[in-house]
Amino acid sequence: LNFECIIMDNLSTDDTQSLISQHQNDIPNLVLYSSQDEGIYDAMNKGVSYATGEYILFMGAGDTLHSPDILAQVNDTLTLQTPDVLYGDIIYLPNQYISQPPALSNRYFKSGKMICHQSIFARKETLDNYPFHLEYPFGADRDWLIHTFRNQNTFVHIPVAIADYDTSGYTSL
């Protein structure tokens, strides 16, 4: 599989940079960008601008891919279909499996439900055309998803857990 791992660091003062250096040889195409940003969605937009791949998955510091073969499973699906957004299920840590609907609808979004960005592989072009809006410090991903859905972009669901979502993160407060 061909993928890149882009880490956006907001000039942290912890051990992020040394930790990345330790794993530089273990993870192919691992790149660290360390610069001041205006929050999570600004960092995500910057990550999109640096990305060279066709699809992008956003993960937070405490999030992990659910299984070692999930990228291969997603790749297999994307060789058969090329949606604007591929989404799967999610595990809310410590152990709550959340199945996403096989098809999205206006009713789904109006009910207040959301698909975690940790379970979404979005086409880079789709993210370039409608970046995350920084005026929504906690909901720019929701805004992006609803906009993308309403603008007739194509969505495909795969019924597997994509990621383990750390619910102690910033936007979970």
C-alpha positions as CSV (number, residue, x, y, z in Angstrom):
1,L,0.0,0.0,0.0
2,N,1.1,3.5,-0.8
3,F,0.2,6.0,1.9
4,E,1.7,9.0,3.7
5,C,1.5,9.9,7.4
6,I,1.4,13.7,7.9
7,I,1.6,14.9,11.5
8,M,0.5,18.5,12.2
9,D,2.1,19.8,15.3
10,N,1.1,23.2,16.8
11,L,4.6,24.0,18.1
12,S,4.1,21.6,21.0
13,T,6.5,21.7,23.9
14,D,6.2,18.0,24.7
15,D,8.2,15.2,23.2
16,T,6.3,15.1,19.9
17,Q,9.2,15.9,17.7
18,S,11.6,13.5,19.4
19,L,9.0,10.7,19.3
20,I,8.4,11.3,15.6
21,S,12.2,11.2,15.0
22,Q,12.4,7.8,16.8
23,H,9.8,6.3,14.4
24,Q,10.9,8.1,11.2
25,N,12.5,4.9,9.8
26,D,9.6,2.6,11.0
27,I,6.8,4.4,9.2
28,P,7.1,5.0,5.5
29,N,6.4,8.5,4.3
30,L,6.2,10.0,7.8
31,V,6.4,13.8,7.8
32,L,6.1,16.2,10.6
33,Y,5.0,19.8,10.1
34,S,5.4,22.0,13.2
35,S,4.0,25.5,12.9
36,Q,1.5,27.8,14.7
37,D,-2.1,27.1,13.8
38,E,-5.5,28.5,14.6
39,G,-6.9,25.3,16.0
40,I,-7.7,21.7,14.9
41,Y,-9.5,22.6,11.7
42,D,-6.8,25.0,10.6
43,A,-4.2,22.2,11.1
44,M,-6.5,19.8,9.2
45,N,-6.7,22.3,6.3
46,K,-2.9,22.7,6.3
47,G,-2.6,18.9,6.3
48,V,-4.8,18.7,3.2
49,S,-2.6,21.2,1.4
50,Y,0.5,19.1,2.2
51,A,-1.1,15.8,1.2
52,T,-0.2,14.2,-2.1
53,G,-2.6,11.3,-2.0
54,E,-6.1,10.9,-3.5
55,Y,-7.8,10.2,-0.1
56,I,-7.3,11.7,3.3
57,L,-8.1,10.3,6.8
58,F,-7.8,12.6,9.8
59,M,-6.8,11.1,13.2
60,G,-6.3,12.8,16.5
61,A,-3.4,12.3,18.9
62,G,-5.2,9.6,20.9
63,D,-6.9,7.9,18.0
64,T,-5.7,4.7,16.3
65,L,-6.6,2.6,13.3
66,H,-8.8,-0.2,14.5
67,S,-6.9,-3.1,12.9
68,P,-3.6,-3.5,11.2
69,D,-5.3,-4.4,7.9
70,I,-7.8,-1.5,7.8
71,L,-5.9,0.4,5.2
72,A,-5.8,-2.7,3.0
73,Q,-9.5,-3.2,3.4
74,V,-10.2,0.5,2.5
75,N,-7.8,0.2,-0.5
76,D,-9.7,-2.9,-1.7
77,T,-12.9,-1.0,-1.6
78,L,-11.4,2.0,-3.3
79,T,-10.1,-0.1,-6.2
80,L,-13.8,-1.1,-7.0
81,Q,-15.5,2.3,-6.2
82,T,-14.2,5.8,-6.2
83,P,-16.6,7.8,-4.0
84,D,-15.9,11.4,-2.8
85,V,-16.3,10.1,0.7
86,L,-15.8,6.6,2.0
87,Y,-16.9,6.1,5.6
88,G,-17.0,3.2,8.0
89,D,-17.9,2.4,11.6
90,I,-16.1,3.6,14.7
91,I,-15.1,2.4,18.2
92,Y,-15.7,5.0,20.9
93,L,-13.1,4.1,23.5
94,P,-13.0,2.2,25.7
95,N,-15.3,-0.3,23.9
96,Q,-18.5,1.1,22.2
97,Y,-19.0,0.0,18.6
98,I,-20.9,2.5,16.6
99,S,-22.4,1.3,13.3
100,Q,-22.9,4.0,10.7
101,P,-25.9,3.9,8.4
102,P,-25.4,2.2,5.0
103,A,-26.8,5.3,3.4
104,L,-27.0,8.9,4.6
105,S,-30.0,11.2,4.5
106,N,-31.1,14.7,5.5
107,R,-33.1,13.0,8.3
108,Y,-29.9,11.5,9.7
109,F,-28.2,14.9,10.0
110,K,-31.3,16.7,11.2
111,S,-31.5,14.2,14.1
112,G,-28.2,15.5,15.3
113,K,-26.2,12.5,14.4
114,M,-22.7,12.7,12.9
115,I,-20.0,10.5,11.4
116,C,-16.6,10.9,13.1
117,H,-13.9,12.2,10.9
118,Q,-11.7,9.4,12.2
119,S,-13.9,7.0,10.1
120,I,-14.0,9.1,6.9
121,F,-11.7,8.8,3.9
122,A,-12.3,11.9,1.9
123,R,-11.1,12.6,-1.5
124,K,-8.5,15.4,-1.4
125,E,-10.2,17.2,-4.2
126,T,-13.4,17.3,-2.2
127,L,-11.5,18.8,0.8
128,D,-9.7,21.3,-1.4
129,N,-13.1,22.5,-2.9
130,Y,-14.7,23.0,0.5
131,P,-12.1,23.3,3.3
132,F,-13.1,23.3,7.0
133,H,-14.5,26.6,8.1
134,L,-12.5,28.0,11.0
135,E,-15.5,29.9,12.5
136,Y,-16.7,26.5,13.8
137,P,-14.1,25.6,16.5
138,F,-16.0,22.4,17.4
139,G,-18.1,21.6,14.4
140,A,-16.3,22.4,11.2
141,D,-16.2,18.7,10.3
142,R,-20.0,18.5,10.8
143,D,-20.4,21.5,8.5
144,W,-18.1,20.0,5.9
145,L,-19.9,16.6,6.0
146,I,-23.4,18.2,5.6
147,H,-22.2,20.5,2.9
148,T,-20.5,17.6,1.0
149,F,-23.7,15.5,1.4
150,R,-26.0,18.2,0.2
151,N,-23.9,19.0,-2.8
152,Q,-24.5,15.6,-4.3
153,N,-21.0,14.2,-3.6
154,T,-20.9,10.4,-3.6
155,F,-20.7,8.4,-0.3
156,V,-19.9,4.8,0.2
157,H,-20.2,3.0,3.6
158,I,-18.0,0.0,4.5
159,P,-19.4,-2.0,7.5
160,V,-16.1,-2.3,9.4
161,A,-14.6,-0.3,12.2
162,I,-12.1,2.2,10.8
163,A,-10.7,3.7,14.0
164,D,-10.7,3.6,17.7
165,Y,-11.8,7.1,18.7
166,D,-10.3,8.6,21.9
167,T,-13.3,10.3,23.5
168,S,-11.2,12.3,25.9
169,G,-10.0,14.6,23.1
170,Y,-10.6,18.3,22.7
171,T,-13.8,18.2,20.7
172,S,-15.4,15.6,23.0
173,L,-15.6,18.0,26.0
